[in-house]
Each structure stands twice: as structure tokens, then as C-alpha cells.
Amino acid sequence: MGRETFVNRITSEELTARINPKNVKLWKRFIKEKNSRCSDTTIIGYESDLNIFMTWNLLYNDNKFFVDIKKIEFSDFFIFAMEELKWGSARFGRMKSCLSSLSDMIVKYYDEDYPTYKNLIKIAIENLPKVVAREKSVFTEEEINSLMKYLKFDLDNIQEACLLALMIGSGARISELLRFTTDIIDKNNLAFGGIFLVTTKKIKTKGFSKAGHPMEKFIIKDIFVPIFEEWMIKREEIMKENNQEHTSLFIKKYGEPAKVSTLNSWMLKWDKFLPRPFYAHALRHYIVSHLTRLGCSSDFVIEVMGWKTGSMYKIYNDVEGKDRKWKEIDKLQGAFGGVAEINLDIDEESSTL
């Protein structure tokens, strides 16, 4: 089922071939300059965004050279993106950032050719107020436990159950899940009082560079290890039957390393079982919220998730203040009884006057 998202594309190979050659040259130079510093995922995003903008420029703006595009014409594009492509604030912001970065490159490196050029994106295009484009799925502990039982017992699919346990126990992004290999998981390599298992090596996580942000990952031991051990027995059987030798934790039917598309196909089945749309990030929300409900401080959750600031905690914590376990509650229990007695005494005195 998945979360519904409006999709409208204006690009095609035929149209891309007709884009102004000067724009194509500028586009490719920009990608080359960014490629040395940005992740592969970011580069793919830049390529897609520039293709969309340059195609719009071809179709609706006379295929102008980027340097000659006016402020009002940039505004026309972003209005088109909102009205025709149905972009929300996040998608709008990503395109704005891309075109602004391209403009900054022109200012920095092409000042001799275009000495009066300015970054018109920064001048003319305002950010959209942040809105939620898709409804967030917040799963209960009962729903996640039910999914685990369904995978493990009804489907007898211990590998998918292991993936689910890793997602719950680590809160890892989908792109990171395939970087958990058998050689970096040691059930005796523990942290935080033995409650968390920690990888023996750092893995690549999302970051603002080609190398990403290498870091150790923590996994809640009691959630992950029992199912991991069951899966390792089954995995060994499959590997031997198919003469496979590698360290990928998750594998395809005949033992080859699983891909992101493989994991996505498994999650499509989970989506049909659950009462609301499933997507991998929902389990990041789940584990952060679950730890918060148990009374863990934001500082602790930030530490085990490997975040640098508290901004990510605010995004992924779905627990309202009134539903949290507060250590202050024990101190407040019975603390106001004396006030009630004082009020009662005052009422009795008033009645005798």
C-alpha cells in the first residue's frame, strides 16, 4: 500500500536531448565539482533536480541559458512546481538548494565570464512554510509484536524477522541495513550495561561527504540477538547449498547478497499486514518513541542513535509529554495533600463566621 504521494514527471530522454547545450555543459561541470565532496545519493538528487529544471526551461522558458534567466522566470518555475508537480515544502526546498548551489558555483568560478552575475535564487525565492506532505504512520508496540510473530511463525521467514529486529533494535536507515555484515556483529561486544550490542567496526551512515559519517551502531541485544542466531543457522544452510561465500547478513533466495530493492520487496508484504502504511523510517520513529516511553532521557536516546544534536530527536520522538515517564512524578506523589488540608480548614472557618 505505502504512503500515497502525487507523482507527475515532465522529463524524458527525448526532451533531455533537446536541452540547451550550454546548460548541459554547466550542469555537468556542477556535478563534477560536487562529486568529489557529496555522497552518491546527493549526486543522484542533483542530477534529477537539474534535469527537471532544465526540461521546464526548455518547454516553458525558451530554453534560455541559465545565466540569462530572470528572477520572475525562476519564480514561474517554482509556481509551476507547486501547482503542476504538486511539490510540498521539502521538495521545494531541495530544488531551491540545488539551483542556489549551481548559482553559487557560477559566482565563484565564472566571475571572469559573468562579472555581474548574482545568485537570484537567494534574492527572489522564499522558503515555503514546512508542511507534512504525507501522513505519518505511528505503530504501537502490539502492532510491531504482531508483525514479528507473523513473520516468524505464520510465514516461517526468520530472515525477514531478523531484518525487522535489526530495524527495531538499531533504528538504522534502509541504506545502512545492508552494511550490517556478519563479520561486524559479535553478540559479546556490548555497551550501555550490556543492554546494547555494538558493531565491531564503524559503518557508513548519512553525512555531508562522499564517505558519509562512519560510526559504530548500537542494537538492542534482547530484541536482535535471539532472532539473529536463528537466522545465522538457516543462512549457513542456504550459503552451503548454493556455494556462496560472502559476509552479507541478508541474502536472496540462492544466497546472493540482498539489495535495497530486495528489502523493499519484503517490506511491501509487511505493509499489507499492518493497519496503516509501512515505510522503513516508521521504525526509527518507533524505537525513539519506545525508548522515550520507557523513561530514557533525550540525551541517552541521542547517544545510542549516534546523532550530533537534539534536532533529530525532536523529529523522531512521537511521545507527548503527558505520556512520558518522568522521574519527577515520584517526587510529586502526595506532595500536595497538605495544600488540600489547608483549603479544607479555611472552608470550615468560613462556615462558622
C-alpha positions in Angstrom: 0.0 0.0 0.0 2.7 2.5 1.1 2.1 6.2 1.7 0.3 8.0 -1.2 2.4 10.6 -2.9 1.4 12.5 -6.0 3.9 11.9 -8.9 4.0 13.9 -12.1 7.0 13.8 -14.4 7.9 16.2 -17.2 11.3 14.7 -18.1 12.1 12.2 -20.8 15.2 11.1 -22.8 13.9 12.9 -25.9 13.5 16.2 -24.0 16.8 15.9 -22.3 18.5 15.6 -25.7 17.0 19.0 -26.6 18.2 20.9 -23.6 20.4 24.0 -24.4 24.0 22.6 -24.8 25.4 25.5 -22.7 23.1 24.5 -19.9 24.1 20.8 -20.2 27.8 21.9 -20.0 27.1 24.0 -16.9 25.1 21.1 -15.4 27.8 18.5 -15.9 30.5 20.9 -14.6 28.4 21.4 -11.5 28.0 17.7 -10.9 31.8 17.1 -11.4 32.6 19.8 -8.8 30.1 18.4 -6.3 31.0 14.7 -6.9 34.3 15.0 -5.0 32.5 16.1 -1.8 29.0 14.8 -1.9 27.5 11.3 -1.3 26.3 9.3 -4.3 22.7 9.7 -3.1 23.1 13.5 -3.1 24.6 13.5 -6.6 21.7 11.4 -7.9 19.4 14.0 -6.4 21.3 16.9 -8.0 21.1 15.1 -11.4 17.4 14.6 -11.1 16.7 18.2 -10.0 18.7 19.8 -12.7 17.1 17.6 -15.3 13.6 18.7 -14.1 14.5 22.4 -14.1 16.3 22.3 -17.5 13.4 20.5 -19.0 10.9 23.1 -17.7 13.2 25.8 -19.0 13.2 24.0 -22.4 9.4 23.7 -22.5 8.2 26.9 -20.9 11.1 29.4 -20.9 12.6 29.3 -24.4 15.5 27.1 -23.4 17.4 30.0 -22.1 20.9 29.8 -20.9 20.9 29.5 -17.1 22.9 32.7 -16.6 20.3 34.7 -18.5 17.2 33.5 -16.6 15.5 36.3 -14.8 14.1 36.4 -11.2 10.5 36.4 -12.4 11.3 33.3 -14.5 12.7 31.4 -11.6 9.5 32.4 -9.7 7.5 31.0 -12.6 9.3 27.7 -12.3 8.6 27.3 -8.6 4.9 28.2 -9.1 4.8 25.5 -11.7 6.4 23.1 -9.3 3.8 23.8 -6.7 0.7 23.9 -8.9 1.5 21.3 -11.6 4.0 19.0 -9.9 2.3 19.3 -6.5 5.5 19.8 -4.6 5.5 20.2 -0.9 7.8 22.3 1.2 10.6 19.7 1.5 10.7 19.0 -2.3 10.5 22.7 -3.0 13.4 23.3 -0.6 15.6 20.7 -2.2 15.2 22.2 -5.6 15.8 25.7 -4.3 19.1 24.4 -2.6 20.2 22.8 -5.8 19.7 25.8 -8.1 21.2 28.1 -5.4 24.3 25.9 -5.3 24.6 26.0 -9.1 24.3 29.8 -9.0 27.0 29.9 -6.2 29.3 27.9 -8.5 28.8 30.4 -11.3 29.6 33.3 -8.9 32.7 31.6 -7.6 34.2 30.1 -10.7 32.8 32.1 -13.7 33.2 35.6 -12.4 35.6 36.5 -15.3 32.9 35.5 -17.8 29.9 36.8 -15.9 31.2 39.5 -13.5 27.8 40.9 -12.7 26.1 37.6 -12.1 24.2 37.2 -8.8 22.6 34.3 -7.1 19.0 35.2 -7.9 17.6 32.2 -6.1 18.7 33.6 -2.8 17.3 37.0 -3.7 13.9 36.1 -5.2 12.8 32.7 -3.9 11.4 32.5 -0.4 11.1 29.2 1.5 7.7 27.6 1.8 6.3 27.0 5.3 7.1 23.5 6.3 4.1 21.2 5.9 3.6 17.5 6.2 3.1 16.1 2.7 2.2 12.6 3.8 0.6 11.2 6.9 3.0 9.7 9.4 2.5 6.1 10.5 2.9 5.7 14.2 2.9 2.0 15.2 2.1 0.6 18.6 4.1 -2.0 20.4 1.3 -4.5 19.9 1.3 -3.9 16.2 5.0 -4.4 15.8 5.0 -7.5 18.0 2.2 -8.9 15.9 4.2 -8.3 12.7 7.2 -10.1 14.3 5.0 -13.1 15.2 3.5 -13.1 11.7 7.0 -13.2 10.0 8.5 -15.7 12.4 5.7 -18.2 12.9 3.0 -17.7 10.3 5.3 -17.3 7.4 8.3 -19.2 8.9 10.5 -16.4 7.5 13.3 -16.0 10.0 15.4 -13.8 7.7 12.7 -11.1 7.4 12.1 -11.4 11.1 15.8 -10.7 11.6 15.6 -7.7 9.4 12.6 -6.4 11.4 14.5 -7.0 14.6 17.6 -5.1 13.3 15.4 -2.2 12.2 13.6 -2.0 15.6 16.8 -2.5 17.6 19.0 -0.1 15.8 16.8 2.5 14.1 19.1 2.3 11.1 18.1 3.8 7.8 17.3 1.4 4.9 20.5 2.3 3.1 22.5 1.3 6.2 20.8 -2.0 6.8 22.9 -3.8 4.1 26.1 -2.6 5.8 25.5 -4.7 8.8 27.6 -7.8 7.8 28.2 -11.0 9.7 31.8 -10.1 10.5 30.9 -6.9 12.4 28.3 -8.5 14.6 29.6 -10.0 17.8 26.9 -10.8 20.4 29.6 -10.4 23.2 30.6 -6.9 22.1 28.3 -4.9 24.3 27.7 -1.4 25.6 25.5 0.6 28.0 25.4 -2.1 30.7 25.1 -5.0 28.3 21.7 -3.8 27.0 23.0 -2.8 23.6 25.2 -4.8 21.2 27.7 -2.5 19.3 29.2 -3.3 15.9 32.9 -4.2 16.0 33.6 -1.8 13.1 32.1 1.6 12.1 29.7 1.6 9.2 28.9 4.4 6.7 25.9 6.4 7.7 24.4 9.5 6.2 26.7 12.5 6.1 27.7 15.5 4.1 30.6 14.0 2.2 31.5 11.1 -0.1 32.5 8.9 2.8 29.3 9.8 4.8 29.6 9.6 8.6 31.3 6.4 9.7 30.1 5.4 13.1 29.5 2.4 15.4 25.9 1.3 15.5 24.1 0.1 18.6 21.4 -2.6 18.6 19.2 -3.6 21.5 20.5 -7.0 22.3 17.4 -8.8 23.6 15.4 -7.7 20.5 18.0 -8.7 17.9 20.4 -11.4 19.1 17.9 -14.4 19.6 16.5 -14.0 16.1 19.9 -13.2 14.6 21.2 -16.5 16.0 18.3 -18.4 14.4 18.8 -16.7 11.1 22.6 -17.5 11.1 21.9 -21.2 11.2 19.4 -21.0 8.3 21.7 -18.6 6.4 24.6 -21.1 6.6 22.5 -23.8 5.1 21.4 -21.7 2.2 25.0 -20.5 1.6 26.4 -24.0 1.5 23.6 -25.3 -0.8 24.4 -22.6 -3.3 28.2 -22.5 -2.9 28.1 -18.8 -1.8 30.8 -17.1 0.3 30.4 -13.6 1.5 29.6 -11.6 4.7 26.2 -10.0 3.7 23.8 -10.6 6.5 20.7 -10.6 4.3 20.6 -12.7 1.2 18.4 -13.5 -1.8 16.8 -16.9 -2.5 20.0 -18.5 -3.8 22.4 -16.9 -1.4 23.5 -13.8 -3.3 23.8 -10.6 -1.3 20.4 -8.8 -0.9 20.0 -5.3 -2.4 17.9 -2.4 -1.2 15.2 -3.5 -3.8 15.2 -6.9 -2.1 14.5 -5.3 1.3 11.8 -3.1 -0.2 10.0 -6.1 -1.7 9.9 -7.7 1.8 8.5 -4.5 3.3 5.7 -4.4 0.8 4.5 -7.7 2.3 4.7 -6.2 5.8 2.7 -3.2 4.6 -0.3 -5.5 3.6 -0.3 -7.0 7.1 -0.2 -3.8 9.1 -3.2 -1.5 9.7 -1.5 1.6 8.2 1.1 2.2 5.5 4.6 0.9 6.4 7.9 2.6 5.4 11.3 2.0 6.8 11.6 5.3 8.6 8.5 4.5 10.7 10.7 2.1 12.8 13.1 5.0 13.5 10.1 6.8 15.0 9.1 3.6 16.8 12.3 2.9 18.6 13.0 6.5 19.6 9.4 6.9 20.9 9.6 3.5 22.7 12.8 4.4 24.5 11.2 7.7 25.5 8.1 6.0 26.9 10.4 3.8 29.0 11.8 6.9 30.6 15.1 7.3 28.7 16.3 10.8 28.6 16.7 12.6 25.3 20.5 12.7 25.9 20.6 8.9 26.1 18.5 8.4 23.0 20.6 10.8 21.0 23.8 9.0 22.2 22.6 5.5 21.2 21.2 6.7 17.8 24.5 8.4 17.1 23.1 11.9 16.4 25.2 15.0 16.9 22.4 17.3 18.0 18.9 17.1 19.5 17.1 18.2 16.3 16.8 14.6 15.1 15.3 13.5 18.4 12.6 16.1 18.1 11.8 14.7 14.6 11.6 11.1 15.6 10.1 11.3 19.1 6.3 11.0 18.8 5.6 10.7 22.5 3.6 13.6 24.0 4.9 15.0 27.3 1.8 13.7 29.3 2.6 10.1 28.1 6.2 10.0 29.2 7.6 8.5 32.4 9.0 11.4 34.4 11.3 10.9 37.3 9.8 14.0 38.9 6.5 12.1 39.3 7.8 10.1 42.3 8.8 13.3 44.0 5.3 14.9 43.4 3.3 11.9 44.6 1.5 13.1 47.8 3.3 16.4 47.8 0.1 18.5 47.6 -2.0 16.8 50.3 -1.1 19.5 52.8 -2.4 22.2 50.5 -5.8 20.4 50.3 -5.9 20.2 54.1 -5.2 23.9 54.4 -8.0 24.7 51.9 -10.4 22.5 53.9 -9.5 24.3 57.2 -10.2 27.6 55.6 -13.6 26.5 54.3 -14.6 25.2 57.8 -13.5 28.5 59.4 -15.6 30.5 56.9 -18.7 28.4 57.6 -18.6 29.3 61.3 -18.4 33.0 60.8 
